Each structure stands twice: as C-alpha cells, then as structure tokens.
Amino acid sequence: MQIDIISVLPELLHSPLEHSIMKRAQTKGLLTVNLIDLREYGLGKHRQVDDYQFGGGAGMVMMVEPLAACIDRLQESTTYDEIIYLTPDGKTLNQGICNRLSLNNNLLLICGHYKGIDERIREHYVTMEISIGDYVLSGGELAAAVLVDSLGRLLPGVLNDETSALFDSFQDDLLAPPVYTRPAEFRGWKVPDILLSGNTPKIEDWRNDQAMERTRQRRPDLLGDED
C-alpha cells in the first residue's frame, strides 16, 4: 500500500511513522508513506499557501492553487483509490472504514490547517472526508497519523501474529475482552480460572461473553441498546 500525505508541517508526522509497527511495515516493503510539503507548491518567493477568506471572518484558509498544483503533480504518476481530507466535519473513523481502506493500493491524504482548505478542492478533488472525533485539532497531521496507523497494522504480514488484528476491539462491533498475563496471582489478584484451564472452546465462550458484557456496559451504542 502507498499512502501520500500533503501537509504544511510534514515534520509533525516523522515520529509516529518511523517507529514500532509503522516502521516495521515500511521496512518490510508492505507500506510506503510519502510526505509531501505543500510549501514546495506555494506562491511567490515566500511560498504562500494560505490567505484571508472571502467575506471576512477569523482564520486563514489554505489556498486552492497550491493544493491543486500539488494534487495534479501527484496524479501524473499515481492513480489514487481515494483522496481523503482529514476534517472535523468528515465521517467519523471506525474499524469498518479502516478495514475497507486497507484493501486499497494508493491513498492520498490532505491535512487541513488554519481554518481549513478552499472548498473548491473538496468539491473537485476530494473523494472521502474523515474525522477522528468530535473535536478540533490544530491541523490534520495527527489525524493522518491515526489513520495511517489504523490501516498499516491491517496489512497482511505487518503484525507478527497474523490473527491479532482480527480480534481487536470493534472488528465484530464488540469491545475486546479483558486480557491477562503472568503471574497468575499478584497481591492476591487472581487470573480467572477459566483462562488457566486449557479448555479452548470454554475459553472462547468466556471471551465472547466478556466482550459482550463490556460492550453493553461501556458502549451500548454498538449493540443498538441506547435509548
């Protein structure tokens, strides 16, 4: 999978993409992430990428010309399955969206900044808009990092245990059950006996029951139980 990311502050993405599982995915050649500095397409000697909004109002807007020039150049060599704008008013990211996007080959992410991007980019280039929650960040870089991480770990061969991602929270619209490791007893706090029994079918039944109960208590909306 190739993910290209347009940003005015690409350095914000270096750390989350250069360590742990994302580093492993790229080292294995399973994921390629390209950071594109929008200022390279900025206007004039100062490489301007933002301007005041028509009609007045607080906040600067990312200009249509640099973004269009950047996207046009990228599209000369890459056909994108989706061009995604990270924005608070996009569709809230969930595991189902991640699963679907992980099947694509080429994605382009646009990180908003300031007051957002010129609406004409959204109308003529963007094919999908994603939010990571009902709050506002200073820019789309952190949201892009979240999206890349959530997709990269789903790619076959990235995780050491190929089945691990299949049992994450939300994969079956349930939260993950409790997990334990050694020692079996600590300060009198004991691991449930069923997990020490070696009876795999009963352990799976216990995990399913726990996942259901945890979801009912913490995220009833996932079960359609909200009033």
C-alpha positions as CSV (number, residue, x, y, z in Angstrom):
1,M,0.0,0.0,0.0
2,Q,1.2,3.5,-0.8
3,I,-0.1,6.5,1.2
4,D,0.9,10.0,0.2
5,I,0.3,12.8,2.7
6,I,0.1,16.5,1.8
7,S,1.0,18.8,4.7
8,V,2.3,22.2,5.5
9,L,4.1,20.7,8.5
10,P,5.3,17.2,7.4
11,E,7.8,17.1,10.2
12,L,4.9,16.5,12.6
13,L,4.5,13.1,11.1
14,H,8.1,11.8,11.3
15,S,7.9,10.3,14.8
16,P,4.7,8.4,14.6
17,L,5.6,6.9,11.2
18,E,9.2,6.0,12.0
19,H,8.8,3.7,15.0
20,S,7.2,0.4,16.1
21,I,4.7,-1.3,13.8
22,M,4.6,1.5,11.2
23,K,8.4,1.3,10.9
24,R,8.2,-2.5,10.6
25,A,5.5,-2.2,7.8
26,Q,7.7,0.1,5.8
27,T,10.9,-1.9,6.4
28,K,9.1,-5.0,5.1
29,G,8.1,-3.1,2.0
30,L,4.4,-3.6,2.8
31,L,3.7,0.1,3.3
32,T,5.1,3.2,1.6
33,V,4.4,6.6,3.2
34,N,5.4,9.7,1.3
35,L,5.3,13.1,3.0
36,I,4.7,16.0,0.6
37,D,5.5,19.5,1.8
38,L,2.7,21.8,0.4
39,R,5.0,24.8,0.6
40,E,7.0,23.4,-2.3
41,Y,3.9,24.4,-4.3
42,G,3.4,27.7,-2.6
43,L,3.1,31.0,-4.4
44,G,5.7,33.7,-4.7
45,K,9.1,34.0,-3.1
46,H,7.6,33.3,0.3
47,R,5.9,30.1,-0.8
48,Q,2.5,31.3,0.3
49,V,-0.1,28.6,0.9
50,D,-2.8,30.4,2.8
51,D,-4.8,33.6,2.5
52,Y,-7.7,35.5,4.1
53,Q,-11.2,34.1,3.5
54,F,-13.7,35.9,1.2
55,G,-16.5,37.5,3.2
56,G,-14.3,38.2,6.2
57,G,-14.0,36.2,9.4
58,A,-11.3,35.0,11.6
59,G,-8.7,32.5,10.4
60,M,-6.7,31.8,7.3
61,V,-7.7,29.4,4.6
62,M,-5.4,27.0,2.6
63,M,-5.4,28.3,-1.0
64,V,-6.8,26.4,-3.9
65,E,-3.8,27.0,-6.2
66,P,-1.0,25.3,-4.3
67,L,-3.2,22.3,-3.4
68,A,-4.5,21.9,-6.9
69,A,-0.9,22.1,-8.3
70,C,0.3,19.6,-5.8
71,I,-2.5,17.1,-6.4
72,D,-2.2,17.4,-10.2
73,R,1.5,16.7,-10.0
74,L,1.0,13.6,-7.8
75,Q,-1.8,12.3,-10.1
76,E,0.6,12.4,-13.0
77,S,2.4,9.3,-11.6
78,T,-0.2,7.8,-9.2
79,T,-3.9,6.8,-9.6
80,Y,-5.5,7.1,-6.2
81,D,-8.2,4.9,-5.0
82,E,-9.3,7.7,-2.6
83,I,-8.3,11.3,-2.0
84,I,-9.1,11.8,1.7
85,Y,-9.4,15.1,3.5
86,L,-8.9,15.0,7.3
87,T,-11.5,17.3,8.7
88,P,-13.7,17.6,11.9
89,D,-16.9,17.5,9.7
90,G,-16.0,14.3,7.9
91,K,-17.3,10.9,8.6
92,T,-16.1,9.6,11.9
93,L,-13.4,7.0,11.5
94,N,-14.3,3.5,12.7
95,Q,-13.0,0.0,12.2
96,G,-15.2,-0.8,9.3
97,I,-13.8,2.2,7.3
98,C,-10.3,1.1,8.2
99,N,-11.0,-2.4,7.0
100,R,-12.3,-1.2,3.7
101,L,-9.5,1.3,3.1
102,S,-6.8,-1.2,3.9
103,L,-7.8,-3.1,0.8
104,N,-6.8,-0.2,-1.4
105,N,-3.4,0.3,-3.1
106,N,-3.0,4.0,-3.2
107,L,-4.4,6.7,-0.9
108,L,-3.8,10.5,-0.8
109,L,-4.4,12.3,2.5
110,I,-4.8,16.0,2.7
111,C,-4.0,17.6,6.1
112,G,-6.0,20.7,6.7
113,H,-4.6,23.6,8.7
114,Y,-5.6,27.1,9.8
115,K,-9.3,27.5,9.1
116,G,-9.4,24.7,6.6
117,I,-9.0,24.3,2.8
118,D,-10.6,26.2,-0.1
119,E,-14.0,24.5,-0.7
120,R,-13.2,24.0,-4.4
121,I,-10.6,21.4,-3.5
122,R,-13.2,19.5,-1.6
123,E,-15.6,19.8,-4.5
124,H,-13.3,18.8,-7.3
125,Y,-10.6,16.5,-5.8
126,V,-11.6,15.0,-2.5
127,T,-13.5,11.7,-2.7
128,M,-13.7,11.0,1.0
129,E,-13.7,13.1,4.2
130,I,-12.7,11.6,7.6
131,S,-12.8,12.8,11.2
132,I,-11.2,11.1,14.1
133,G,-13.6,12.6,16.6
134,D,-15.9,15.4,17.6
135,Y,-13.2,17.9,18.5
136,V,-10.8,20.3,16.6
137,L,-7.1,19.8,16.2
138,S,-4.5,22.5,15.1
139,G,-4.1,20.6,11.9
140,G,-4.8,17.3,10.2
141,E,-1.4,15.8,10.7
142,L,-2.2,13.9,13.9
143,A,-5.4,12.6,12.4
144,A,-3.4,11.4,9.4
145,A,-1.0,9.6,11.7
146,V,-4.0,7.9,13.4
147,L,-5.4,6.8,10.0
148,V,-2.1,5.5,8.7
149,D,-1.5,3.5,11.8
150,S,-5.0,2.0,11.8
151,L,-4.6,0.9,8.2
152,G,-1.0,-0.2,8.3
153,R,-1.5,-2.7,11.1
154,L,-4.2,-4.4,9.0
155,L,-1.9,-5.2,6.1
156,P,-1.0,-8.9,5.8
157,G,2.5,-9.6,7.1
158,V,2.8,-6.4,9.3
159,L,1.8,-7.9,12.6
160,N,3.8,-10.9,13.9
161,D,0.6,-12.7,14.8
162,E,-1.5,-12.7,11.6
163,T,-4.7,-13.2,13.6
164,S,-4.1,-10.4,16.1
165,A,-5.8,-7.6,14.2
166,L,-8.9,-9.8,13.7
167,F,-9.6,-9.8,17.4
168,D,-9.2,-6.1,18.0
169,S,-12.0,-4.1,19.5
170,F,-14.7,-3.1,17.0
171,Q,-13.8,-5.8,14.5
172,D,-17.1,-7.6,15.3
173,D,-18.8,-4.4,16.7
174,L,-17.7,-5.5,20.2
175,L,-15.1,-4.2,22.6
176,A,-12.2,-6.6,23.3
177,P,-12.5,-8.8,26.4
178,P,-10.1,-8.5,29.4
179,V,-6.6,-9.9,28.9
180,Y,-4.1,-11.2,31.5
181,T,-0.5,-12.4,31.6
182,R,1.9,-13.9,34.2
183,P,1.9,-14.2,37.1
184,A,-1.4,-16.0,37.6
185,E,-1.7,-14.3,41.1
186,F,-0.4,-10.9,42.1
187,R,-1.2,-9.3,45.5
188,G,-4.0,-11.7,45.8
189,W,-5.5,-10.7,42.5
190,K,-6.1,-13.8,40.5
191,V,-6.5,-14.5,36.8
192,P,-9.9,-16.1,36.1
193,D,-9.6,-19.9,36.5
194,I,-11.1,-20.5,33.0
195,L,-8.1,-18.9,31.3
196,L,-5.8,-21.4,33.1
197,S,-7.9,-24.4,32.3
198,G,-6.5,-25.1,28.8
199,N,-10.1,-25.7,27.6
200,T,-10.0,-23.7,24.4
201,P,-13.7,-23.8,23.5
202,K,-14.8,-22.7,27.0
203,I,-12.1,-20.0,27.0
204,E,-13.5,-18.7,23.7
205,D,-17.0,-18.8,25.1
206,W,-15.8,-16.8,28.2
207,R,-14.1,-14.2,26.0
208,N,-17.2,-13.8,23.9
209,D,-19.4,-13.3,27.0
210,Q,-16.9,-10.8,28.4
211,A,-16.7,-8.9,25.2
212,M,-20.5,-8.7,25.1
213,E,-20.8,-7.6,28.7
214,R,-18.0,-5.0,28.4
215,T,-19.6,-3.6,25.3
216,R,-23.1,-3.5,26.9
217,Q,-21.6,-1.6,29.9
218,R,-19.3,0.8,28.1
219,R,-20.5,1.2,24.5
220,P,-24.2,0.2,24.4
221,D,-24.5,2.2,21.2
222,L,-22.5,-0.5,19.4
223,L,-25.3,-3.0,20.2
224,G,-28.1,-0.6,19.4
225,D,-29.1,-0.6,23.1
226,E,-29.1,3.2,23.5
227,D,-32.4,4.9,24.2
